[in-house]
Each structure stands twice: as C-alpha cells, then as structure tokens.
Amino acid sequence: MIRDYNSNQVSSRSMLLGTCAGLAQSSGIPAPAFRIGAIVVACLWFKLTILAYCVGALYYRFRR
C-alpha cells in the first residue's frame, strides 16, 4: 500500500503493493489503465509481468 509520509495514512486507491498507483501518480495516467494493462500483459507474459511488478513495488516502497 502507498503510505502518505506526511499524514501517515494509507491510500485506499492502492490495491496490493501500490505499484500501479505509484506509476499512475508519477505519470498522470489513471491507475485503472495501469491495472488493466498489467492484467493484459500478465495473460501474455506472466513471469515477466510478476517480476516487473515486484521491481516496481520495491522501487516505490524505497523511493523515499
């Protein structure tokens, strides 16, 4: 989950690890678009998608 370090509240917009929400916040593209894209790509390349999602989750977790 994405934690707002200023208010210590967890965003209700994040689902699992907040990777899609973090990408959406960084790029300005809506989070559902990233989530749908992740599902579509996971259907094609499951292992690569899981690896990329975990790398993104670690990046957004330790970004600060």
TORVEX-602114 format. One record per residue: residue number from 0; residue in one letter; x, y, z of N, C-alpha, C, O in turn. Coordinates in nm, 2 decimals, decimal comma. Atoms other than C-alpha are relative to their C-alpha. Example, Ala and Ser with C-alpha at 12.3 -4.5 7.8 and 13.67 -1.06 7.14 Angstrom:
<nodes>
<node zapa="0" drenmar="a" n_X="0,09" n_Y="-0,12" n_Z="0,00" ca_X="1,23" ca_Y="-0,45" ca_Z="0,78" c_X="0,09" c_Y="0,12" c_Z="0,00" o_X="0,19" o_Y="0,12" o_Z="0,07"/>
<node zapa="1" drenmar="s" n_X="-0,09" n_Y="-0,11" n_Z="0,00" ca_X="1,37" ca_Y="-0,11" ca_Z="0,71" c_X="-0,08" c_Y="0,11" c_Z="0,08" o_X="-0,03" o_Y="0,22" o_Z="0,09"/>
</nodes>
This chain:
<nodes>
<node zapa="0" drenmar="m" n_X="0,08" n_Y="-0,12" n_Z="0,00" ca_X="0,00" ca_Y="0,00" ca_Z="0,00" c_X="0,09" c_Y="0,13" c_Z="0,00" o_X="0,20" o_Y="0,12" o_Z="0,05"/>
<node zapa="1" drenmar="i" n_X="-0,07" n_Y="-0,12" n_Z="0,00" ca_X="0,11" ca_Y="0,35" ca_Z="-0,06" c_X="-0,03" c_Y="0,08" c_Z="0,13" o_X="-0,15" o_Y="0,10" o_Z="0,16"/>
<node zapa="2" drenmar="r" n_X="0,02" n_Y="-0,07" n_Z="-0,13" ca_X="0,16" ca_Y="0,54" ca_Z="0,26" c_X="0,04" c_Y="0,15" c_Z="-0,02" o_X="0,15" o_Y="0,18" o_Z="-0,08"/>
<node zapa="3" drenmar="d" n_X="-0,03" n_Y="-0,14" n_Z="0,01" ca_X="0,15" ca_Y="0,92" ca_Z="0,27" c_X="0,08" c_Y="0,03" c_Z="0,12" o_X="0,03" o_Y="0,03" o_Z="0,23"/>
<node zapa="4" drenmar="y" n_X="-0,09" n_Y="-0,02" n_Z="-0,11" ca_X="0,45" ca_Y="1,00" ca_Z="0,48" c_X="-0,02" c_Y="0,13" c_Z="0,08" o_X="0,03" o_Y="0,15" o_Z="0,19"/>
<node zapa="5" drenmar="n" n_X="0,04" n_Y="-0,12" n_Z="-0,07" ca_X="0,31" ca_Y="1,34" ca_Z="0,57" c_X="-0,11" c_Y="-0,02" c_Z="0,10" o_X="-0,11" o_Y="0,05" o_Z="0,20"/>
<node zapa="6" drenmar="s" n_X="0,11" n_Y="0,02" n_Z="-0,09" ca_X="-0,01" ca_Y="1,22" ca_Z="0,72" c_X="-0,01" c_Y="-0,14" c_Z="0,06" o_X="-0,10" o_Y="-0,16" o_Z="0,14"/>
<node zapa="7" drenmar="n" n_X="0,00" n_Y="0,14" n_Z="-0,05" ca_X="0,07" ca_Y="0,85" ca_Z="0,79" c_X="-0,13" c_Y="-0,07" c_Z="-0,03" o_X="-0,17" o_Y="-0,16" o_Z="0,05"/>
<node zapa="8" drenmar="q" n_X="0,12" n_Y="0,07" n_Z="0,04" ca_X="-0,25" ca_Y="0,74" ca_Z="0,61" c_X="0,03" c_Y="-0,08" c_Z="-0,12" o_X="0,10" o_Y="-0,04" o_Z="-0,21"/>
<node zapa="9" drenmar="v" n_X="-0,02" n_Y="0,09" n_Z="0,11" ca_X="-0,26" ca_Y="0,45" ca_Z="0,37" c_X="-0,11" c_Y="0,04" c_Z="-0,10" o_X="-0,23" o_Y="0,05" o_Z="-0,07"/>
<node zapa="10" drenmar="s" n_X="0,09" n_Y="-0,04" n_Z="0,10" ca_X="-0,42" ca_Y="0,54" ca_Z="0,04" c_X="-0,09" c_Y="-0,12" c_Z="-0,03" o_X="-0,05" o_Y="-0,23" o_Z="-0,05"/>
<node zapa="11" drenmar="s" n_X="0,10" n_Y="0,10" n_Z="0,04" ca_X="-0,74" ca_Y="0,35" ca_Z="-0,04" c_X="0,00" c_Y="-0,03" c_Z="-0,14" o_X="-0,07" o_Y="-0,13" o_Z="-0,19"/>
<node zapa="12" drenmar="r" n_X="-0,01" n_Y="0,02" n_Z="0,15" ca_X="-0,66" ca_Y="0,38" ca_Z="-0,41" c_X="0,10" c_Y="-0,11" c_Z="-0,04" o_X="0,09" o_Y="-0,16" o_Z="-0,15"/>
<node zapa="13" drenmar="s" n_X="-0,09" n_Y="0,11" n_Z="0,03" ca_X="-0,38" ca_Y="0,12" ca_Z="-0,39" c_X="-0,05" c_Y="-0,13" c_Z="0,04" o_X="-0,13" o_Y="-0,15" o_Z="0,13"/>
<node zapa="14" drenmar="m" n_X="0,05" n_Y="0,13" n_Z="-0,02" ca_X="-0,45" ca_Y="-0,25" ca_Z="-0,41" c_X="0,10" c_Y="-0,09" c_Z="0,07" o_X="0,09" o_Y="-0,10" o_Z="0,19"/>
<node zapa="15" drenmar="l" n_X="-0,09" n_Y="0,09" n_Z="-0,06" ca_X="-0,17" ca_Y="-0,49" ca_Z="-0,35" c_X="0,12" c_Y="0,07" c_Z="0,06" o_X="0,13" o_Y="0,09" o_Z="0,18"/>
<node zapa="16" drenmar="l" n_X="-0,13" n_Y="-0,07" n_Z="-0,05" ca_X="0,17" ca_Y="-0,32" ca_Z="-0,33" c_X="0,01" c_Y="0,15" c_Z="-0,04" o_X="0,10" o_Y="0,21" o_Z="-0,01"/>
<node zapa="17" drenmar="g" n_X="0,01" n_Y="-0,14" n_Z="0,04" ca_X="0,07" ca_Y="0,01" ca_Z="-0,48" c_X="0,09" c_Y="0,04" c_Z="-0,13" o_X="0,11" o_Y="0,15" o_Z="-0,15"/>
<node zapa="18" drenmar="t" n_X="-0,08" n_Y="-0,03" n_Z="0,12" ca_X="0,28" ca_Y="-0,03" ca_Z="-0,80" c_X="-0,07" c_Y="0,08" c_Z="-0,10" o_X="-0,02" o_Y="0,18" o_Z="-0,16"/>
<node zapa="19" drenmar="c" n_X="0,08" n_Y="-0,07" n_Z="0,10" ca_X="0,01" ca_Y="0,07" ca_Z="-1,04" c_X="-0,04" c_Y="0,14" c_Z="0,05" o_X="-0,05" o_Y="0,23" o_Z="-0,03"/>
<node zapa="20" drenmar="a" n_X="0,04" n_Y="-0,14" n_Z="-0,05" ca_X="-0,10" ca_Y="0,36" ca_Z="-0,81" c_X="0,12" c_Y="0,09" c_Z="-0,01" o_X="0,11" o_Y="0,21" o_Z="-0,04"/>
<node zapa="21" drenmar="g" n_X="-0,12" n_Y="-0,08" n_Z="0,00" ca_X="0,26" ca_Y="0,48" ca_Z="-0,79" c_X="0,04" c_Y="0,04" c_Z="-0,15" o_X="0,07" o_Y="0,15" o_Z="-0,17"/>
<node zapa="22" drenmar="l" n_X="-0,02" n_Y="-0,03" n_Z="0,14" ca_X="0,30" ca_Y="0,46" ca_Z="-1,17" c_X="-0,10" c_Y="0,11" c_Z="-0,05" o_X="-0,06" o_Y="0,20" o_Z="-0,12"/>
<node zapa="23" drenmar="a" n_X="0,11" n_Y="-0,10" n_Z="0,04" ca_X="-0,03" ca_Y="0,65" ca_Z="-1,21" c_X="0,03" c_Y="0,14" c_Z="0,05" o_X="0,02" o_Y="0,24" o_Z="-0,01"/>
<node zapa="24" drenmar="q" n_X="-0,03" n_Y="-0,13" n_Z="-0,06" ca_X="0,08" ca_Y="0,92" ca_Z="-0,97" c_X="0,12" c_Y="0,06" c_Z="-0,07" o_X="0,12" o_Y="0,19" o_Z="-0,08"/>
<node zapa="25" drenmar="s" n_X="-0,12" n_Y="-0,05" n_Z="0,07" ca_X="0,42" ca_Y="0,96" ca_Z="-1,14" c_X="-0,03" c_Y="0,05" c_Z="-0,14" o_X="0,03" o_Y="0,15" o_Z="-0,18"/>
<node zapa="26" drenmar="s" n_X="0,02" n_Y="-0,03" n_Z="0,14" ca_X="0,28" ca_Y="0,97" ca_Z="-1,49" c_X="-0,12" c_Y="0,09" c_Z="-0,03" o_X="-0,13" o_Y="0,15" o_Z="-0,14"/>
<node zapa="27" drenmar="g" n_X="0,12" n_Y="-0,08" n_Z="0,03" ca_X="-0,06" ca_Y="1,13" ca_Z="-1,46" c_X="-0,11" c_Y="-0,08" c_Z="-0,07" o_X="-0,22" o_Y="-0,03" o_Z="-0,10"/>
<node zapa="28" drenmar="i" n_X="0,09" n_Y="0,09" n_Z="0,07" ca_X="-0,23" ca_Y="0,83" ca_Z="-1,63" c_X="-0,09" c_Y="-0,06" c_Z="0,11" o_X="-0,03" o_Y="-0,10" o_Z="0,22"/>
<node zapa="29" drenmar="p" n_X="0,08" n_Y="0,06" n_Z="-0,10" ca_X="-0,53" ca_Y="0,69" ca_Z="-1,44" c_X="0,05" c_Y="-0,14" c_Z="0,04" o_X="0,09" o_Y="-0,22" o_Z="-0,04"/>
<node zapa="30" drenmar="a" n_X="-0,04" n_Y="0,13" n_Z="-0,06" ca_X="-0,45" ca_Y="0,39" ca_Z="-1,21" c_X="-0,07" c_Y="-0,12" c_Z="-0,06" o_X="-0,01" o_Y="-0,22" o_Z="-0,09"/>
<node zapa="31" drenmar="p" n_X="0,07" n_Y="0,11" n_Z="0,06" ca_X="-0,72" ca_Y="0,17" ca_Z="-1,36" c_X="0,06" c_Y="-0,04" c_Z="-0,14" o_X="0,06" o_Y="-0,16" o_Z="-0,18"/>
<node zapa="32" drenmar="a" n_X="-0,07" n_Y="0,03" n_Z="0,13" ca_X="-0,54" ca_Y="0,20" ca_Z="-1,70" c_X="0,12" c_Y="-0,09" c_Z="0,02" o_X="0,14" o_Y="-0,18" o_Z="-0,06"/>
<node zapa="33" drenmar="f" n_X="-0,12" n_Y="0,08" n_Z="-0,03" ca_X="-0,22" ca_Y="0,06" ca_Z="-1,55" c_X="-0,04" c_Y="-0,14" c_Z="0,05" o_X="0,02" o_Y="-0,24" o_Z="0,01"/>
<node zapa="34" drenmar="r" n_X="0,04" n_Y="0,13" n_Z="-0,05" ca_X="-0,41" ca_Y="-0,22" ca_Z="-1,37" c_X="-0,06" c_Y="-0,09" c_Z="-0,11" o_X="-0,02" o_Y="-0,20" o_Z="-0,11"/>
<node zapa="35" drenmar="i" n_X="0,05" n_Y="0,08" n_Z="0,11" ca_X="-0,59" ca_Y="-0,33" ca_Z="-1,68" c_X="0,11" c_Y="-0,04" c_Z="-0,09" o_X="0,12" o_Y="-0,15" o_Z="-0,14"/>
<node zapa="36" drenmar="g" n_X="-0,12" n_Y="0,03" n_Z="0,08" ca_X="-0,27" ca_Y="-0,31" ca_Z="-1,88" c_X="0,08" c_Y="-0,11" c_Z="0,07" o_X="0,13" o_Y="-0,20" o_Z="0,00"/>
<node zapa="37" drenmar="a" n_X="-0,08" n_Y="0,11" n_Z="-0,07" ca_X="-0,09" ca_Y="-0,53" ca_Z="-1,61" c_X="-0,07" c_Y="-0,13" c_Z="-0,02" o_X="-0,01" o_Y="-0,23" o_Z="-0,03"/>
<node zapa="38" drenmar="i" n_X="0,08" n_Y="0,13" n_Z="0,02" ca_X="-0,37" ca_Y="-0,79" ca_Z="-1,64" c_X="0,02" c_Y="-0,05" c_Z="-0,14" o_X="0,04" o_Y="-0,17" o_Z="-0,16"/>
<node zapa="39" drenmar="v" n_X="-0,01" n_Y="0,05" n_Z="0,14" ca_X="-0,35" ca_Y="-0,80" ca_Z="-2,02" c_X="0,14" c_Y="-0,05" c_Z="-0,02" o_X="0,16" o_Y="-0,16" o_Z="-0,08"/>
<node zapa="40" drenmar="v" n_X="-0,14" n_Y="0,04" n_Z="0,02" ca_X="0,03" ca_Y="-0,82" ca_Z="-2,02" c_X="0,03" c_Y="-0,13" c_Z="0,08" o_X="0,10" o_Y="-0,22" o_Z="0,03"/>
<node zapa="41" drenmar="a" n_X="-0,02" n_Y="0,12" n_Z="-0,08" ca_X="0,02" ca_Y="-1,09" ca_Z="-1,74" c_X="-0,06" c_Y="-0,12" c_Z="-0,07" o_X="-0,01" o_Y="-0,23" o_Z="-0,06"/>
<node zapa="42" drenmar="c" n_X="0,06" n_Y="0,11" n_Z="0,08" ca_X="-0,20" ca_Y="-1,30" ca_Z="-1,97" c_X="0,10" c_Y="-0,05" c_Z="-0,11" o_X="0,09" o_Y="-0,16" o_Z="-0,15"/>
<node zapa="43" drenmar="l" n_X="-0,09" n_Y="0,03" n_Z="0,11" ca_X="0,07" ca_Y="-1,29" ca_Z="-2,23" c_X="0,14" c_Y="-0,05" c_Z="0,05" o_X="0,19" o_Y="-0,15" o_Z="0,01"/>
<node zapa="44" drenmar="w" n_X="-0,13" n_Y="0,03" n_Z="-0,06" ca_X="0,39" ca_Y="-1,29" ca_Z="-2,02" c_X="-0,01" c_Y="0,00" c_Z="0,15" o_X="0,03" o_Y="0,10" o_Z="0,21"/>
<node zapa="45" drenmar="f" n_X="0,03" n_Y="0,00" n_Z="-0,14" ca_X="0,31" ca_Y="-1,40" ca_Z="-1,67" c_X="0,12" c_Y="0,03" c_Z="0,09" o_X="0,12" o_Y="0,12" o_Z="0,17"/>
<node zapa="46" drenmar="k" n_X="-0,12" n_Y="-0,01" n_Z="-0,08" ca_X="0,66" ca_Y="-1,44" ca_Z="-1,52" c_X="0,06" c_Y="0,13" c_Z="-0,01" o_X="0,11" o_Y="0,19" o_Z="0,09"/>
<node zapa="47" drenmar="l" n_X="-0,06" n_Y="-0,13" n_Z="0,02" ca_X="0,79" ca_Y="-1,12" ca_Z="-1,67" c_X="-0,08" c_Y="0,11" c_Z="0,06" o_X="-0,02" o_Y="0,20" o_Z="0,12"/>
<node zapa="48" drenmar="t" n_X="0,09" n_Y="-0,10" n_Z="-0,06" ca_X="0,49" ca_Y="-0,92" ca_Z="-1,55" c_X="0,02" c_Y="-0,01" c_Z="0,15" o_X="0,02" o_Y="0,10" o_Z="0,21"/>
<node zapa="49" drenmar="i" n_X="-0,02" n_Y="0,01" n_Z="-0,15" ca_X="0,53" ca_Y="-1,06" ca_Z="-1,19" c_X="0,13" c_Y="0,06" c_Z="0,04" o_X="0,14" o_Y="0,13" o_Z="0,14"/>
<node zapa="50" drenmar="l" n_X="-0,14" n_Y="-0,06" n_Z="-0,03" ca_X="0,90" ca_Y="-0,97" ca_Z="-1,20" c_X="0,00" c_Y="0,15" c_Z="-0,01" o_X="0,05" o_Y="0,22" o_Z="0,08"/>
<node zapa="51" drenmar="a" n_X="0,00" n_Y="-0,15" n_Z="0,02" ca_X="0,84" ca_Y="-0,62" ca_Z="-1,33" c_X="-0,09" c_Y="0,06" c_Z="0,11" o_X="-0,05" o_Y="0,17" o_Z="0,16"/>
<node zapa="52" drenmar="y" n_X="0,08" n_Y="-0,05" n_Z="-0,10" ca_X="0,56" ca_Y="-0,57" ca_Z="-1,08" c_X="0,07" c_Y="0,01" c_Z="0,14" o_X="0,06" o_Y="0,11" o_Z="0,21"/>
<node zapa="53" drenmar="c" n_X="-0,08" n_Y="0,00" n_Z="-0,12" ca_X="0,78" ca_Y="-0,67" ca_Z="-0,79" c_X="0,11" c_Y="0,10" c_Z="0,00" o_X="0,14" o_Y="0,17" o_Z="0,11"/>
<node zapa="54" drenmar="v" n_X="-0,11" n_Y="-0,10" n_Z="0,01" ca_X="1,07" ca_Y="-0,45" ca_Z="-0,91" c_X="-0,06" c_Y="0,14" c_Z="0,02" o_X="-0,01" o_Y="0,22" o_Z="0,09"/>
<node zapa="55" drenmar="g" n_X="0,07" n_Y="-0,13" n_Z="-0,01" ca_X="0,82" ca_Y="-0,16" ca_Z="-0,94" c_X="-0,04" c_Y="0,02" c_Z="0,15" o_X="-0,03" o_Y="0,14" o_Z="0,20"/>
<node zapa="56" drenmar="a" n_X="0,04" n_Y="-0,01" n_Z="-0,14" ca_X="0,69" ca_Y="-0,23" ca_Z="-0,59" c_X="0,11" c_Y="0,04" c_Z="0,09" o_X="0,10" o_Y="0,12" o_Z="0,18"/>
<node zapa="57" drenmar="l" n_X="-0,12" n_Y="-0,03" n_Z="-0,08" ca_X="1,04" ca_Y="-0,23" ca_Z="-0,44" c_X="0,04" c_Y="0,15" c_Z="-0,03" o_X="0,08" o_Y="0,22" o_Z="0,07"/>
<node zapa="58" drenmar="y" n_X="-0,04" n_Y="-0,14" n_Z="0,03" ca_X="1,12" ca_Y="0,10" ca_Z="-0,62" c_X="-0,09" c_Y="0,10" c_Z="0,07" o_X="-0,04" o_Y="0,19" o_Z="0,13"/>
<node zapa="59" drenmar="y" n_X="0,09" n_Y="-0,10" n_Z="-0,06" ca_X="0,81" ca_Y="0,28" ca_Z="-0,50" c_X="0,00" c_Y="-0,01" c_Z="0,15" o_X="-0,03" o_Y="0,08" o_Z="0,22"/>
<node zapa="60" drenmar="r" n_X="-0,01" n_Y="0,02" n_Z="-0,14" ca_X="0,85" ca_Y="0,13" ca_Z="-0,15" c_X="0,12" c_Y="0,07" c_Z="0,06" o_X="0,11" o_Y="0,14" o_Z="0,16"/>
<node zapa="61" drenmar="f" n_X="-0,13" n_Y="-0,05" n_Z="-0,06" ca_X="1,21" ca_Y="0,25" ca_Z="-0,10" c_X="0,04" c_Y="0,13" c_Z="-0,07" o_X="0,15" o_Y="0,18" o_Z="-0,06"/>
<node zapa="62" drenmar="r" n_X="-0,03" n_Y="-0,13" n_Z="0,07" ca_X="1,18" ca_Y="0,57" ca_Z="-0,31" c_X="0,04" c_Y="0,11" c_Z="0,09" o_X="0,13" o_Y="0,19" o_Z="0,05"/>
<node zapa="63" drenmar="r" n_X="-0,03" n_Y="-0,11" n_Z="-0,10" ca_X="1,20" ca_Y="0,80" ca_Z="-0,01" c_X="0,11" c_Y="-0,04" c_Z="0,09" o_X="0,14" o_Y="0,05" o_Z="0,18"/>
</nodes>
